[in-house]
Amino acid sequence: MKIAEVQPRLFEHFQKLLKHQQLSHAYLFVGGFGNYDMAMWLAKGVFCEKMGAPCGNCRICKLIDRNEFSELQIIEPDGQMIRVDQVRELLANFASTGFESTKKVVIIKEAEKMGMNAANALLKTIEEPESEVYIFLLAENESLLLPTIQSRAQKVVFPKDEIYLSNFLQQMGLLKTEADLLAAITNSTDEAKALAESSWYLPASKVLANFVEVIQSSNELAFLKVIELLPHFEGKKEQSVAFEILLILFNQVQATNFTIKTFKAEKMWRANVRFQSCLESICL
């Protein structure tokens, strides 16, 4: 993803901050469309051998591209959450002398998955950094973050550009209808590409489209169709995508009643009701 193309306004803003060395020490990047790419680009800007915007060609920029630069740390959830010991290890690293630089950068992916203890452990560093530390918190759902964390980081919203995503997918060979749907349920080119290239997504989305078509004319027939859906959505990730697709497809045909039923069915599913039973509830 070329961050200058997908988020040109934000790119220009941060380019000026780097040039004048006015980067804040803590940011909350909300929305997944380009937030990781921006954080990596800014990390290069902090450490690049050429001051200002990163050159992309120096030794440090290349090390960062390969995730081999010791003063840049990337934290992501271990399973379903970011644990307190991950943050404590990070803080210990902050306290140590750097091999390459006195500066340090940390990127925390899916920051809303920090447990309360992990967030509280990080809070003091955000409030009173002891060295030249830059922290980038990346989150899809900021409301799940502790208010104290939110209030101490500078919030930047990354709006999604579905047209860009759809065009990207069409260049990969997807039909426009397929690209538009996939662009609606993903937040980055990497995520969209991964789904487009997976063996299950396109066949599964077509089966769901048929289900939506059938249910509008016959609830009884759609009820029987549920069995055909199940083999395409065996895992939790696939089932989550199924609900996203159904909501979009029902919204496209303005089937408000089924949209409401799908919202309720997804809520049931998140409460650990069987996926099959949730789909069948949409047909009732």
TASUL-V868327 format. One record per helix or strand of 3 or more residues. SS is the DSSP state (A for helix, B for strand). FROM is the first residue (numbers start at 1). TO is the last residue. If there is no record, write none. Layout:
# TASUL-V868327
SS/FROM/TO ; SS/FROM/TO
This chain:
# TASUL-V868327
A/3/6 ; A/8/19 ; B/26/30 ; A/35/47 ; A/59/65 ; B/72/75 ; A/84/95 ; B/104/108 ; A/111/113 ; A/116/127 ; B/133/139 ; A/142/144 ; A/147/152 ; B/154/157 ; A/162/171 ; A/176/185 ; A/189/197 ; A/201/215 ; A/219/230 ; A/236/252 ; A/256/270 ; A/275/283
